[in-house]
């Protein structure tokens, strides 16, 4: 599908875009007819009641409290000590106010007092740069020699800000003071359109194969469709955005798996869909980016990796629990017919801490409440391009899930996690993936794999002679086996290349044998690691990661949740067990305690075979 987007010729885009009258289709650009009376009808929709209450509260608070400042002292913190939260807190608070005040005004067409909203817009236009400090040059010399000035850096958040402001003007129209409209258009032209479209030199994200391409390209493309009336110019801008979308889709294999995890599916593919739907409406259906088998497979991904109660298989920098946007899911289901993860959550304002405009506005306009409470997709899901395997079934009325991965150690938002696995029992992932840690300067630099979230020391994989897995494309897993034998699912991986030469590995083969006993109400996993070394004496430690402190017995460790447990059985004559806890912070900087259970082989040898049995059961 990525190639198909590249094959959408400029002639086709020009014909579809340049010939559109500037006032045509203006009421359908957000994917529905913005007819008179729509805000009033949606105000009475039960599934939007909570969102409306939150919007009203934030709009009232905005009128009483001053807008937080973004002084130099906060801007400079990232360059001086690598911290992001002190600046990003007030930055996103400003976007929250913009979103809440805009929605409050749109839901109440008779509201005349827009002073707080317009002052908020004016203040956002006053910001030194719309890009985050993490994404602009970190030194004065770097800023002086950069192709574009800091205020013209088009990153994720500059693009999102441009789209948010453009959509505010679109939703409120002539109710906004003309001076505000003039200022917004001038700032978007100067900060976004000029640095991006006035030169053939590209930004790095235009050829990226991950979420940056779709978010930046999609947000800027939507801003252009909302603001630019010159059809000839707009055609060239849309052509550039469509090429970025093609790059984004090339990051997906034919299997549709999002290697960045479901959170980045919601983000990256979300902006792809938002842009695609606006382009479809603008061109009266002449350009449809939501076609093809690859799009269908990408659309089916969240259902495949969904677990119980809003939890997901969360390899990479994805969170264990995640509330997906019901508007986005509704539209994707409508357009592709693919299954959905269980949609039980109503739309809320505060789910997205960045307060991105299209997430919330499309939740308002696109959510189909008849899709709430759907059944969780069960079964076996294998993604051959990314080497992810997910199996989930109900037994005894509870869901049991197993997931494991191969792949390589240079994936988007990479973790060094080849051979890592999860076990989900009765609503909780008891052997888990930590997901994303707190984003700081070092998190995306050379210190990345020192973080327990990212390095193999924070995953359920072996430690060999004190050596963890190594980052890089050449450090990859080979799939040796994937088949079902009776009621047992077999998955085998060659992991030798995951480790450095210093580990002296000739071979490391990890095999999983997973069986769910639907009649008996439980499940079992047999994990076997077979090591062959070029020299004797290499220490081997099996590591298992959980957010639950294990209960230790002779030859066993048990991770117990509220409704289920996983008991690991091992040969106490072969292994010596140790456990430790590590304090870290999750993606939102909340304290997190991680429990690492380690099984050290007592007698290192040139050939070692390690087996552990995991019994998954529901608590009575």
Secondary structure, DSSP 8 states (H G I E B T S, - for coil): -HHHHHTS-HHHHHHHHTTS-TTTTGGGTTSS---TTHHHHHHT-GGGHHHHHHHHHHHHHHHHS------HHHHTHHHHH---HHHHHHHHHHHHHHHHHHHHHHH-TT----HHHHHHHHHHHHSS-SS-GGGS-SSHHHHHHSSS-GGG---HHHHHHHHHHHHHHHHHGGGS-HHHHHHHHHHHIIIIIHHHHSSS---GGGG-SSHHHHHHHHHHHHHHHHH---HHHHHHHHHHHHHHHHHHHHTS-TT---TT-HHHIIIIIHHHHHHHHHHHHHTTTS--SS-SHHHHHHHHHHHHHB-STTBB--TTT--SB----HHHHHHHHHHH------B-----STTSTT--HHHHHHHHHH--GGGBT-----EEEEETTTTEEEEEEEETTEEEEEEEE--EETSTT----TT-EEEEETTEEEE-----B---TGGGSTTGGGSTTTSGGGSSS-EETTB-B--EEEEE-EEEEEEEETTEEEEEEE-GGGB-GGG-EEEEEEEEEEEEETTTTEEEEEEEEEEEESSS---EEEEEEESS--EEETTEEEEE-SSEEEEEE--TTTEEEEEEEEEEEBTTS-EEEEEEEEEEESS--SEEEEEEEEEEEE--
